[in-house]
Structures are given as structure tokens and as C-alpha cells.
């Protein structure tokens, strides 16, 4: 082994050779035992000279000659860091890769209205280099998925979408209902999607008012009244006669948005 910038028993500064103290020789020997690599060593020849910090590079070689500037052309180059080609953070050595790019959302989630107990998916897709990681937030709080808890009924898909195995909704607990965003991140920054609301559809079983039988004279209007059950979102109303849908193009029939139907018979 030899040391670039140092020779056995001394070092060179300004073209002059100075002997090393026994303590520095011990440090040099320890460096040789630690193997090849790049080191920094502070040396001083005697009390009349200032302490000089010099780079020390250990190389395997068959010759004993070296200079502080580096090895000769025949010397084996020092090994690179084991992470120099690691692109997991987007770096090659200490240089930023020119083809890397910050995240951007290419598919935003949309509002959903889902029935209780049914599956649902909030879509999100992001691009960037390196590929961004995606997290979801509901009402400002990070969403726990199966990657955090294998028992979670929320699954983070490889595409970045959030899948619900079933929507959970109760009178006291509504853990899935709220406003969601997805956030994509890599080392160059982050991108945030548009807000998307997830609402749970509810419909009570009983009509508040059922239509009743009526008798009218020919040519007189007949009004049938009906009040649908409460629900969210507000339920829509349609009428049927003898099992068939009422033709809304029939000019004799008028249906109001509140459930009333007027028929001229």
C-alpha cells in the first residue's frame, strides 16, 4: 500500500520533504490498515512549520511512487461509493439527474355518493421521476390504509387510488364520510389533488305519506299525494300505473317535485 501525498516516514510541502513524528507515523499506519479510500490528515514536520491538512488517498499498487495530486496512470482508481449509482433519491453521486421531475397529478379524484356497506374507489394518479409516493388525507388528517394496518378496510392501490372494501357509516360514527385529497411526493417536491367529497346515501324505509284512493267525476282533475321517505341526497320521485312507468309526455298528467301528481281524467 502507498499513500498519495505521503512517503514512508515523511511528507512533502512546497517541494521540500519533512520527516513525520512517531505519532503521525502511527496514524498513517492505522490508515493503511483500514484499507483503500479517501482520508484527510493534518500533519506538521516540526514546531517551526504550521499544521498542514492534506488529502490522503490509499491505493493498492506495485510501485512506491506517488504524488499529492493523485495516483499515476498505472495505478488502480479508488473505488466509488456503494451508493454512487443509487437513484432511489434521484441522485447520481452528488449530482441531480437532469431527467428527474417533480410530481404532478394527472388524474384527480371525483365526488362520490355511495351506499352504506358498499365498496368505493377514489381515483388518483400522479407522475414524476423518481415515481412519487402517494398519501391520502381526509379533512386534513392522514388516512390510515392497509399499508399502515393490514386490518384496515381502506386499501392504497398501486396506481395511487384509494379503495374502500366497504363504506362504514353509523348514527354516531361516520369514519369514511368527508373531504379527501391525495398528495404525491418525491425528493423534488409534492403535488396536491383537487378536493373530493365522499357522501353516504341514506334512505328511510317508510314513506311519510302514502297515496290514497280517490273518486272523481269524469273530466275533473284527480290529485294523488305522496311524501317520500327522508334521505340523503334528497330522493327523487317517479310514479307507476299498473306496474308501468307514467309517460311524462302525457299532457293530462303533471308531477310536482314534492311528490304530488295531478291527473285529468
C-alpha positions as CSV (number, residue, x, y, z in Angstrom):
1,X,0.0,0.0,0.0
2,X,1.1,3.6,-0.6
3,X,-0.2,7.0,0.3
4,X,-0.8,9.8,-2.2
5,X,0.9,12.9,-0.8
6,X,2.9,11.0,1.8
7,X,6.0,8.8,1.6
8,X,7.5,6.5,4.2
9,X,8.5,8.5,7.2
10,X,7.6,12.0,5.9
11,X,5.6,14.3,3.7
12,X,6.2,16.9,1.1
13,X,5.2,20.6,1.2
14,X,6.4,23.1,-1.4
15,X,8.8,20.6,-2.9
16,X,10.6,20.0,0.5
17,X,10.5,16.8,2.4
18,X,9.8,16.8,6.1
19,X,10.0,13.8,8.5
20,X,6.9,12.7,10.3
21,X,6.7,12.3,14.0
22,X,6.2,8.9,15.5
23,X,2.6,9.8,16.4
24,X,1.8,10.7,12.8
25,X,3.5,7.6,11.5
26,X,1.2,5.6,13.8
27,X,-1.9,7.4,12.3
28,X,-0.5,6.7,8.8
29,X,-0.1,3.0,9.6
30,X,-3.6,2.9,11.0
31,X,-4.9,4.4,7.8
32,X,-3.0,1.8,5.8
33,X,-4.6,-1.0,7.9
34,X,-8.1,0.5,7.3
35,X,-7.8,-0.1,3.6
36,X,-8.1,1.9,0.4
37,X,-10.2,5.1,0.4
38,X,-10.0,8.9,0.7
39,X,-8.9,10.4,4.0
40,X,-7.9,13.9,5.4
41,X,-4.8,14.1,7.6
42,X,-3.4,17.1,9.5
43,X,0.5,16.9,9.6
44,X,3.3,19.1,10.9
45,X,7.0,18.4,10.4
46,X,8.3,20.3,13.4
47,X,7.5,23.2,15.6
48,X,8.7,25.8,13.0
49,X,6.1,24.7,10.5
50,X,2.3,25.2,10.7
51,X,-0.1,22.3,10.7
52,X,-1.0,21.3,7.1
53,X,-4.1,19.5,6.2
54,X,-3.6,17.3,3.2
55,X,-5.8,14.7,1.4
56,X,-4.7,11.2,1.8
57,X,-5.7,8.6,-0.7
58,X,-4.8,4.9,-0.2
59,X,-4.3,2.9,-3.4
60,X,-3.1,-0.7,-4.0
61,X,-0.1,-0.6,-6.3
62,X,3.1,-2.3,-7.2
63,X,5.2,0.9,-7.2
64,X,6.1,3.0,-4.3
65,X,5.9,6.4,-6.0
66,X,3.0,8.8,-5.5
67,X,2.2,12.5,-5.5
68,X,-0.3,14.5,-3.5
69,X,-2.3,15.2,-6.7
70,X,-3.3,11.6,-7.2
71,X,-2.1,8.2,-8.5
72,X,-0.1,7.7,-11.6
73,X,-1.7,6.4,-14.8
74,X,-0.9,2.8,-13.9
75,X,-2.5,2.9,-10.5
76,X,-5.8,1.3,-9.8
77,X,-8.5,4.0,-9.2
78,X,-10.1,4.3,-5.8
79,X,-13.5,2.5,-5.5
80,X,-16.6,4.6,-5.8
81,X,-19.2,4.8,-3.0
82,X,-21.6,1.9,-3.0
83,X,-24.4,4.4,-3.3
84,X,-23.0,6.4,-6.2
85,X,-25.2,4.8,-8.7
86,X,-28.2,4.6,-6.3
87,X,-31.1,6.5,-7.9
88,X,-33.6,5.8,-5.1
89,X,-33.4,9.5,-4.1
90,X,-32.8,10.8,-7.6
91,X,-29.1,11.4,-7.3
92,X,-26.0,10.1,-9.1
93,X,-23.2,10.7,-6.6
94,X,-23.9,14.3,-5.6
95,X,-25.4,15.4,-8.9
96,X,-29.0,15.9,-9.7
97,X,-30.2,13.8,-12.5
98,X,-31.4,16.1,-15.3
99,X,-34.3,13.8,-16.3
100,X,-35.8,13.9,-12.8
101,X,-39.0,15.9,-12.4
102,X,-41.3,16.9,-9.5
103,X,-44.7,15.1,-9.1
104,X,-47.9,16.3,-10.9
105,X,-51.4,15.0,-10.6
106,X,-52.7,13.6,-13.9
107,X,-56.0,12.2,-12.6
108,X,-57.9,14.0,-9.8
109,X,-60.5,12.3,-7.5
110,X,-64.2,13.0,-8.1
111,X,-67.1,13.4,-5.7
112,X,-68.8,10.2,-4.7
113,X,-72.2,9.3,-3.2
114,X,-72.1,5.7,-2.0
115,X,-74.5,3.4,-0.2
116,X,-73.6,2.2,3.3
117,X,-71.7,-1.1,3.2
118,X,-70.9,-0.9,-0.5
119,X,-67.3,-0.7,-1.9
120,X,-66.0,2.6,-3.3
121,X,-62.9,4.0,-5.1
122,X,-61.4,7.5,-5.0
123,X,-59.2,7.7,-8.1
124,X,-55.8,9.5,-8.1
125,X,-52.8,9.2,-10.4
126,X,-49.5,11.0,-10.3
127,X,-46.4,11.2,-12.5
128,X,-42.9,12.2,-11.7
129,X,-39.3,10.9,-11.7
130,X,-38.5,9.2,-9.5
131,X,-42.0,7.8,-9.2
132,X,-43.8,9.7,-6.4
133,X,-45.3,8.1,-3.3
134,X,-49.0,8.9,-2.7
135,X,-50.8,9.5,0.6
136,X,-54.4,10.4,1.2
137,X,-55.8,12.9,3.7
138,X,-59.4,13.3,4.9
139,X,-60.5,16.6,6.5
140,X,-56.8,17.4,6.9
141,X,-55.9,14.1,8.7
142,X,-53.7,11.4,7.1
143,X,-55.8,8.4,6.1
144,X,-54.7,5.0,7.5
145,X,-54.6,2.3,4.8
146,X,-53.7,-1.4,4.7
147,X,-50.0,-0.4,4.3
148,X,-50.2,1.0,7.8
149,X,-52.6,-1.5,9.3
150,X,-53.3,-4.8,7.5
151,X,-56.7,-4.9,9.1
152,X,-57.8,-1.6,7.6
153,X,-60.7,-1.7,5.1
154,X,-59.1,1.1,3.1
155,X,-56.5,0.0,0.5
156,X,-53.9,2.1,-1.3
157,X,-53.8,0.7,-4.8
158,X,-50.5,0.7,-6.8
159,X,-52.0,3.4,-9.1
160,X,-52.4,5.7,-6.1
161,X,-56.2,5.3,-5.9
162,X,-57.9,4.8,-2.5
163,X,-60.2,1.7,-2.4
164,X,-62.8,1.1,0.3
165,X,-63.7,-2.5,0.8
166,X,-67.0,-1.3,2.3
167,X,-68.3,2.1,3.4
168,X,-68.7,2.3,7.2
169,X,-71.4,4.6,8.4
170,X,-73.4,4.7,11.6
171,X,-75.5,7.2,13.6
172,X,-72.6,8.1,15.9
173,X,-69.6,7.2,13.8
174,X,-69.1,8.3,10.2
175,X,-65.4,7.4,9.6
176,X,-65.5,7.4,5.8
177,X,-67.6,10.4,5.0
178,X,-65.6,13.6,4.4
179,X,-63.4,15.7,2.1
180,X,-60.4,13.9,0.6
181,X,-57.2,14.9,-1.2
182,X,-54.3,12.8,-2.4
183,X,-50.7,14.1,-2.1
184,X,-47.9,12.9,-4.3
185,X,-44.2,13.4,-3.2
186,X,-40.7,12.8,-4.3
187,X,-37.4,14.5,-3.4
188,X,-38.2,17.4,-5.8
189,X,-41.4,18.4,-4.1
190,X,-45.1,17.5,-3.8
191,X,-48.4,17.9,-5.7
192,X,-51.9,18.0,-4.1
193,X,-55.0,17.0,-5.9
194,X,-58.4,18.7,-6.0
195,X,-60.8,18.1,-3.1
196,X,-63.3,15.3,-3.5
197,X,-66.2,14.6,-1.1
198,X,-67.4,11.2,-0.2
199,X,-71.0,11.1,1.0
200,X,-73.1,8.2,2.2
201,X,-76.5,7.8,0.6
202,X,-79.3,7.1,3.1
203,X,-83.0,6.4,2.6
204,X,-85.5,5.6,5.3
205,X,-87.8,2.7,4.8
206,X,-91.2,4.3,5.3
207,X,-93.0,6.9,3.2
208,X,-94.0,10.0,5.2
209,X,-97.3,10.0,3.2
210,X,-98.7,7.2,1.0
211,X,-101.1,7.9,-1.9
212,X,-104.8,7.2,-1.0
213,X,-107.7,6.0,-3.1
214,X,-109.9,8.8,-4.5
215,X,-113.0,9.1,-6.6
216,X,-113.6,12.0,-9.1
217,X,-116.1,12.8,-11.8
218,X,-115.1,12.4,-15.5
219,X,-113.3,15.4,-16.8
220,X,-112.4,16.6,-13.3
221,X,-108.7,16.7,-12.1
222,X,-107.6,13.9,-9.7
223,X,-104.7,14.8,-7.3
224,X,-102.7,11.9,-5.8
225,X,-100.4,12.9,-2.9
226,X,-97.3,11.2,-1.8
227,X,-94.4,12.2,0.5
228,X,-91.3,10.1,0.1
229,X,-89.1,8.9,2.9
230,X,-86.3,11.1,4.2
231,X,-82.9,10.5,2.7
232,X,-79.6,11.9,1.7
233,X,-79.3,13.1,-1.0
234,X,-82.9,14.1,-1.3
235,X,-84.8,11.2,-3.0
236,X,-86.3,11.7,-6.5
237,X,-89.9,10.6,-7.2
238,X,-91.4,8.7,-10.0
239,X,-94.9,7.2,-10.5
240,X,-96.2,4.0,-12.0
241,X,-99.7,2.9,-13.2
242,X,-100.5,-0.8,-13.2
243,X,-96.7,-1.5,-12.9
244,X,-95.7,0.6,-15.8
245,X,-93.9,4.0,-15.6
246,X,-96.1,7.0,-16.2
247,X,-95.4,8.7,-19.5
248,X,-94.3,12.2,-18.6
249,X,-95.1,13.3,-22.2
250,X,-98.8,12.8,-21.5
251,X,-100.2,16.3,-21.3
252,X,-103.0,15.2,-18.9
253,X,-100.5,14.3,-16.2
254,X,-98.5,16.7,-14.1
255,X,-96.0,15.5,-11.5
256,X,-94.6,18.0,-8.9
257,X,-91.2,17.8,-7.4
258,X,-92.6,17.3,-3.9
259,X,-94.5,14.1,-4.9
260,X,-97.9,15.4,-5.9
261,X,-99.4,14.1,-9.1
262,X,-102.4,15.7,-10.8
263,X,-104.3,13.7,-13.4
264,X,-107.1,15.0,-15.6
265,X,-109.4,12.0,-16.2
